[in-house]
Amino acid sequence: MVFCTECGHEQTDDQKFCRYCGERMPGAMLMRQLREEQSAIAKVQGVQVSPTQTATQQTIQNVQQVQQHSNQVLPPEQRPMNNNHVKNNQSATNNMLRDLANGD
């Protein structure tokens, strides 16, 4: 998310103009570059980046890879996904298959 420099309202990164005042917004590409630069500067300066920021940056990179290579299948470790959601679904599926096999 980004904030309008004119009126201060929060906007999505991909908006070209503020929906409240019409001020021109930087756009998704510039925001991505700024976040990457911020991360690189923090690493050089030895500033500790929070786990949330690290995870967000990794998710953004994974999504970009998917968008760039939409015709190619990425290895599982590079696919953006919520691991807890996947584990819960796998567990539920295994339980259901076990119950079906036992006749429950």
N, C-alpha and C positions, 0 to 999 in steps of 0.2 A: 504494500500500500504506500501511497505517496500523498503528501499534503499540498494543496494549492498554495503557491507563493503569494497570491493576491488576497484570497478570502480565508484560507486556512482549513477548508473542508477536506476531509479524507477522500481520496479517489483510488480507483484501481490503476495498476501500473500501465495498462494498455490504453487508457483514455488519452485522446489527443487534445481535448479541451475540457476545462472544468465544467461540470454539469450545473454548477450554481452561479458562477460569474462569467464563464466563457473564456477565462484566461487560458493561454496555450500551455499544455502540459508536456513534460519531457518525453513521454512514450516508453514503451516496454523495453526497447533495445538499449536506450540510454540508461534506464534504471538498472538493467542487468549489468551493464558495464560499470556503473557506479558501485554496485554491490560487490562485484568482483574486485574492483580497485580497493574498496574498503577492506575486504578480506585480505588482499595481498599486503596492504600497508600495515594492517594489524599483525600479520605474521612477521614482517620485517622488523617492526618496532617491539616485537615480543609481547604484544598485548594478547591476553588470553581470550579467545573467542568462545562464547558459550556453546554448549552442546546443541542447543536449539538452533543457533545461527549456523553451525556446522551442518546439521541435518537439513536445514532449509536450503543451504547452498548446494548440498549433494542432490537433493530432490530436484532443484531447478536445473542442475546439470543433466540429471537423468531424463527429465522431461524434454529438455532441448535435444538430447541425443535421439529420443524416440521421435520427435518431430522431424529431425534432420534425416533419419533413417527409417521413415515410416514403412518402407517396403521391405526392410530387413528385420529379422527377429533378433532381439538383443538377448544376451545370456541372462539367466534369472537374476544374478546379482546386480545387474545394471538396470533392471526394470523398476520403475517407480511403483512402490506398493507399501501398504501398511502391513508389516510382518505379523503383528498381533492378529489382525483380521484374517490373514492367510492361515496362521496356526489354528485359530479358532474354527475356521471353516474346515480345515483338514481333520481336526479332532471330531467335529460334529459328523462329518461324512464317514469317518472310520467307525464311530459309534453306531451310526445308522446301518452301515453294512454289517457290523457284528450282530446287531439286533435282528436284521433280516435273515442272517445265516442261522441264528439260534431260533428262529420262528417266533420272535416276540412281537 
